[in-house]
Amino acid sequence: MWTPNDGNNIEERGRVNNGSDLVVMDERAIAAAMPVPNVATLNVTKSSKVHIGPKFVSVTQNVQNAEMVKELPLPRYLWNVVKNSSRTERLVCAAALIVLIVCITLIVHFTVQSTKSGSGGDRPPHEWNITREMWLAQSFNSTDIHEKFEPLMLVIVQHTVSGECTKFAQCAAELRTMQGWYIALHHYDIPYNFIIGNDGRVYEGRGWNKEGAHTFGYNRCSVGIGFVGDYRGERPHHTQVTDKQLNRTRMLLEDGVRMGYLRPDYLIVGAKDIQDTASPGSNLLQALYLFNNYDHKQRFRGLNCTQIQEKFGDQPLQI
């Protein structure tokens, strides 16, 4: 016989053979009667449902796959990469490696060479006589000296009032800058026939038998020589004249006589000797006094080229 139990569960009462009472309850009644365990934290592995006590509880789980990564030595790791790559990939990597090695080798080579060049001293293409091609001058048209003034009897020395240069590379760069300035501003070539660097070398400007632009009124009948630097001794920072510069200047003028561009009795002067100017500076002018061919009498002052030729062209110049 079934009787209701406090309105929620149903009990079935009967009597068994031994005379005791038997209570039969269904599964829902059993579940309601048993206490539910309090679970705060639950670790679930590979399951979407968990049976907790009399209930089935749906559990949402976050699955994290943790893989153990074992560190390999670099050579073995590279070998594994190579072993697992295709033949084309290996060839590409080999080519890239060869290119990288070649690049590194070239960089090291040129760095060493540059260091040797910088520490090995100055190595110009000629010991002292530097042509326009050697200092990379721009090509520019110049006017030849008129034949009526040949061979020339007058050498005029100026100073450039520019930065000093003590090595070939520096002097060549200084001359290129100077030439570029004259071309851009005045539209003519570097004004001197020859330039004497602070390294003691002679640099070809316009060269022999070319009309210069160094001394107004005398360019058609003279050779102009410019000394790099500022030789005004009265200034706090001035350039010193060296014996090497003077000796190379003498060698240049001897070549001019030998090649027929200068008269054997030519005279050398500073620009200050023939016109109102501070050039070539007191230091350089005093050094010119020691030249055997220096014109102490200043016989050309106030004369133009035609007058000089008419007055001294047919007679020897007395030193």
C-alpha positions in Angstrom: 0.0 0.0 0.0 1.3 3.5 -1.0 0.9 6.5 1.3 2.0 10.0 0.8 4.9 11.2 2.9 4.7 14.9 3.9 3.4 15.7 0.5 6.8 15.3 -1.3 7.8 11.7 -1.3 5.8 8.5 -1.7 6.4 5.6 0.6 5.3 2.1 -0.1 4.7 0.2 3.1 4.4 -3.6 3.2 5.2 -6.3 5.5 7.8 -8.9 4.9 7.9 -12.4 6.1 9.8 -11.6 9.2 7.2 -9.1 10.2 9.3 -5.9 9.9 8.2 -2.8 8.1 9.8 -2.1 4.7 9.9 1.3 3.3 10.4 1.5 -0.5 11.5 4.9 -1.9 12.2 5.8 -5.5 15.4 7.3 -6.8 14.2 10.9 -6.7 13.2 10.5 -3.1 16.5 9.1 -2.2 18.4 12.0 -3.9 16.3 14.6 -2.2 16.8 13.0 1.2 20.6 12.7 0.9 22.7 15.8 1.7 24.5 17.4 -1.3 28.3 17.7 -0.8 29.8 21.1 -0.9 32.5 21.2 -3.6 34.5 24.3 -3.8 37.3 23.2 -6.2 37.2 20.3 -8.6 40.0 19.2 -11.0 38.5 17.3 -13.9 40.6 15.6 -16.6 39.1 14.6 -19.9 35.4 14.6 -18.9 32.4 16.8 -19.7 30.2 15.4 -16.9 31.0 14.4 -13.3 28.9 12.4 -10.8 29.0 14.1 -7.5 27.1 12.2 -4.9 23.6 11.5 -6.1 23.6 14.1 -8.8 25.1 14.4 -12.3 26.7 17.9 -12.6 27.6 19.5 -15.9 31.1 20.9 -15.7 32.7 23.4 -18.1 36.4 22.7 -18.3 39.3 24.7 -19.7 41.7 22.3 -21.2 45.4 23.4 -21.3 47.8 21.3 -23.3 51.2 21.7 -21.8 54.0 20.4 -23.9 57.5 19.9 -22.5 60.0 21.7 -24.7 63.5 20.3 -24.4 66.3 22.7 -25.1 68.6 21.4 -27.8 72.2 22.4 -28.4 72.5 24.8 -31.3 74.5 22.4 -33.6 71.9 19.7 -33.1 69.0 22.2 -33.5 70.5 23.4 -36.8 71.1 19.8 -37.9 67.4 19.0 -37.2 66.3 22.1 -39.2 68.5 21.0 -42.2 67.4 17.4 -42.0 63.7 18.4 -42.0 64.0 20.9 -44.9 63.7 20.2 -48.6 66.6 20.1 -51.1 65.6 23.5 -52.6 65.5 25.1 -49.1 69.0 23.7 -48.4 70.4 25.1 -51.6 68.9 28.5 -51.0 70.2 28.6 -47.4 73.7 27.5 -48.7 73.7 30.2 -51.3 72.7 32.8 -48.7 75.4 31.6 -46.4 78.0 31.9 -49.1 76.9 35.4 -50.0 77.1 36.4 -46.3 80.6 35.0 -45.9 81.8 36.8 -49.0 80.3 40.1 -47.8 81.9 39.8 -44.4 85.2 38.9 -46.0 85.1 41.9 -48.3 84.2 44.3 -45.4 87.1 43.0 -43.3 89.5 43.2 -46.3 88.7 46.8 -47.2 88.6 47.9 -43.5 92.1 46.5 -43.1 93.3 48.1 -46.3 91.8 51.5 -45.3 93.5 51.2 -41.9 96.8 50.5 -43.5 96.4 53.3 -46.0 95.5 55.8 -43.2 98.5 54.7 -41.0 101.0 54.0 -43.8 101.6 57.7 -44.7 100.9 59.8 -47.7 101.2 58.0 -51.1 100.6 60.4 -53.9 100.9 59.3 -57.6 104.1 61.3 -58.0 106.8 62.3 -55.5 106.3 66.0 -56.0 104.8 67.0 -59.4 101.0 66.5 -59.3 99.2 66.9 -62.6 95.6 68.0 -63.0 94.5 64.5 -63.7 96.1 63.3 -60.5 94.2 65.7 -58.3 91.0 65.2 -60.4 90.6 68.7 -61.7 87.5 69.6 -63.8 88.2 70.1 -67.5 88.1 73.8 -68.4 89.3 75.8 -71.4 92.2 78.2 -70.9 93.8 80.8 -73.2 97.4 80.1 -74.4 100.1 82.7 -73.7 100.6 84.9 -76.8 103.7 84.0 -78.6 105.1 87.5 -78.4 105.6 87.1 -74.6 107.3 83.7 -75.0 109.4 82.6 -73.2 108.2 84.4 -70.1 110.4 86.6 -67.9 108.1 87.1 -64.9 107.0 84.8 -62.1 104.5 86.1 -59.6 103.9 84.5 -56.3 100.5 84.8 -54.4 99.0 83.0 -51.4 95.6 81.4 -51.5 94.4 82.5 -48.0 92.6 79.2 -47.7 92.8 76.2 -45.4 96.2 74.4 -45.1 96.8 70.9 -46.4 99.6 68.6 -45.2 98.8 65.4 -47.2 98.2 64.7 -50.9 94.6 63.7 -50.3 93.9 66.9 -48.4 95.6 69.1 -50.9 93.8 67.5 -53.8 90.5 68.0 -52.1 91.4 71.6 -51.3 92.2 72.3 -54.9 89.0 70.7 -56.1 87.1 72.9 -53.7 89.0 76.0 -54.8 88.5 75.3 -58.5 84.8 74.6 -58.0 84.4 78.0 -56.2 86.1 79.9 -59.0 84.0 78.1 -61.7 80.8 78.7 -59.9 81.4 82.3 -58.9 83.6 83.7 -61.6 83.1 81.2 -64.4 86.8 80.5 -65.0 89.3 77.9 -64.0 91.5 77.9 -60.9 93.5 81.1 -61.4 97.1 80.0 -60.7 99.3 78.2 -63.2 100.7 76.1 -60.3 99.9 75.7 -56.6 102.3 74.8 -53.9 100.7 72.6 -51.1 101.8 72.6 -47.5 102.9 69.1 -48.2 105.7 70.5 -50.3 104.3 69.2 -53.6 103.6 71.2 -56.8 100.1 70.9 -58.1 99.3 71.8 -61.7 96.7 74.6 -62.0 96.3 75.9 -65.5 99.8 74.7 -66.3 102.6 76.0 -68.5 101.9 78.3 -71.4 98.4 79.2 -70.1 97.1 82.7 -69.3 96.2 82.8 -65.6 93.8 85.0 -63.6 95.9 85.7 -60.5 97.3 89.2 -60.9 95.3 91.8 -62.8 97.3 93.4 -65.6 100.1 90.8 -65.6 98.3 87.5 -66.4 99.2 87.5 -70.1 102.9 87.7 -69.5 103.7 85.8 -66.3 103.5 82.5 -64.5 101.3 82.6 -61.4 102.2 80.4 -58.4 99.9 80.2 -55.4 101.0 78.9 -52.0 98.2 77.2 -50.1 97.5 79.1 -46.8 97.7 82.5 -45.3 101.3 83.7 -44.9 100.6 87.1 -43.2 103.0 86.8 -40.2 101.3 89.7 -38.4 98.1 87.6 -37.9 97.8 85.4 -34.8 97.2 82.3 -36.9 99.4 82.2 -40.0 101.0 79.7 -42.2 104.7 79.0 -42.0 106.8 78.6 -45.1 108.8 75.3 -45.3 112.1 74.6 -47.0 110.4 71.8 -48.9 107.9 74.2 -50.4 110.7 76.6 -51.5 112.9 73.7 -52.9 110.0 72.3 -54.9 109.3 75.8 -56.3 112.9 76.0 -57.5 112.6 72.6 -59.1 109.4 73.7 -60.9 111.0 76.9 -62.2 114.1 74.9 -63.3 111.8 72.6 -65.3 110.2 75.7 -66.9 113.5 76.9 -68.1 114.6 73.5 -69.4 111.3 73.1 -71.3 111.6 76.6 -72.8 108.6 78.2 -71.0 110.8 80.6 -68.9 113.8 82.7 -69.8 116.9 81.6 -68.0 117.2 85.0 -66.5 113.5 85.1 -65.4 112.7 87.2 -62.3 110.4 86.2 -59.4 108.4 88.7 -57.4 105.6 88.7 -54.8 102.3 90.2 -56.0 102.9 93.0 -53.5 106.0 94.0 -55.4 103.9 95.0 -58.5 100.5 96.1 -57.1 98.8 97.2 -53.9 98.0 94.0 -52.1 99.0 92.1 -49.0 99.7 88.9 -51.0 101.8 86.8 -50.7 102.0 87.7 -47.0 105.1 88.9 -45.1 106.4 85.4 -44.3 106.3 84.2 -47.8 107.7 87.5 -49.2 110.7 87.3 -46.9 111.3 83.7 -48.1 111.3 84.9 -51.7 114.1 87.4 -50.9 116.4 84.4 -50.7 115.8 83.3 -54.3 118.7 84.1 -56.7 116.2 85.3 -59.3 114.2 87.6 -56.9 113.7 91.1 -58.4 114.9 93.3 -55.6 114.7 96.4 -57.9 110.9 96.0 -58.5 111.5 96.9 -62.1 108.1 95.7 -63.3 106.0 97.7 -61.0 103.6 100.1 -62.8 104.2 98.5 -66.2 101.7 96.4 -68.2 102.6 93.3 -70.2 103.2 95.2 -73.4 105.4 97.8 -71.7 107.4 95.1 -70.0 108.0 93.3 -73.3 109.0 96.5 -75.0 111.4 97.5 -72.3 113.0 94.2 -71.4 112.2 91.8 -74.2 115.4 92.2 -76.1 117.8 92.7 -73.3 119.1 90.5 -70.5 117.6 91.0 -67.1 120.2 92.1 -64.5 119.7 90.4 -61.2 
